[in-house]
Amino acid sequence: QVQLVESGGGLVQAGGSLRLSCAASRNIFSINVMGWYRQAPGKQRELVATITGYGTTNYADSVKGRFTISRDKAKNTVYRQMNSLESEETAVYYCNARVVLPRVYDYWGQGTQVTDSS
């Protein structure tokens, strides 16, 4: 079992920056993949960025060069730094943890809202 708690959402102007945090209830290095997803109003949830237990990162094309996913082992926390935020990126951002043993299972945080205040 993994509990995830996101924080750091809020209002930000287009072009601004924001850092989201996701605290996990267990050692994040034991989790196969952790990631961030977002869901804008009227749209499906989409992948933003992931980081594997080995530290390999992956980004959606739309955020490459602007978003960075990182982690802090001591705090069991994954971060997502967002720079040059675009107004259409207003969404609820969800933290995800995927484990593959004994079977593939996805855990989700409650979500944190990021809103363009422009």
Summary of the structure (lengths in Angstrom):
residues: 118
radius of gyration: 13.6
end to end distance: 39.3
largest distance: 46.2
contacts: 348
relative contact order: 0.32
helix: 10%
strand: 52%
